[in-house]
Amino acid sequence: MIVCVCNNISDREIRQAVDMGLSTMAELRRDLGVATCCGKCAPCAKEVLTEHLAVQVNETVLKRPVFTE
């Protein structure tokens, strides 16, 4: 889905940027141009950013194995 219409930035591109190490809206603005024109995409971009950061945290948390008898 296109998040930033002005700069044609999709949610996939935002997630890829997060995978490459971006973690703030300021970094998304700097590197992708998100929310640099009209700014209407900022809430949606922030939501995509926040959700994907949460997914990354959940994937990196080591879980204890469960042993069944």
N, C-alpha and C positions, 0 to 999 in steps of 0.2 A: 504494500500500500504506500502511496506517496504521502509523506508527512509534510515536507516543505515544498509547496507548489512553486514558489518563486525560484528555488534552486534545484528543483526536481530531485529531491533526496528522499529515498524510501526508508521504511523501517528496517529493511534488510541491510542497507548501507550503514545505518546507525548501529545495528547489532554487530556488524563486521568491524566497525571502528572500535566498539567496546572490546571485542575480542582481541584487537590489536593494541589495547592498552588505554584507550581514552576512557575517562571516568567522570567528566564534568560537562555541564552545558557550555562552559567557556571553551573547552577543548573541541566540542562539536562545532561551535561557532567558528573557531579558528581554522579547523582542518576541513570541515565539510561545508561551511557557510550556512548552517542551519540557523534560522531565526535572525538573519542579518538584514533582511529587507523589511517586510511588513510585520514580522514577529508573531503572526497568528498561529504559527506552528509550534511555538515554544512549549505550551502545555503538553501537547501530544508527544513532541520530541523528548521532553523530560520524562514522561511516562514510559516511553520505550526504553530510554536510557536506564531508568530506575529498575524496571522489571528485568532487563537483561543483566544488570549488575547483580540483582538478587539471584537470578538463575546461576550465574557464575559462582557466587558464594556457596549455594547449595550443592553445586557439583564438586567443589573443592573440599567440602567438609568430609572428613573421614568418619565413617560410621563403623561402629563396633559390629563384628559379625554376630549373628544370632545362631547359637547351636541348639539343635533340637535333639531330643533323645528318642 
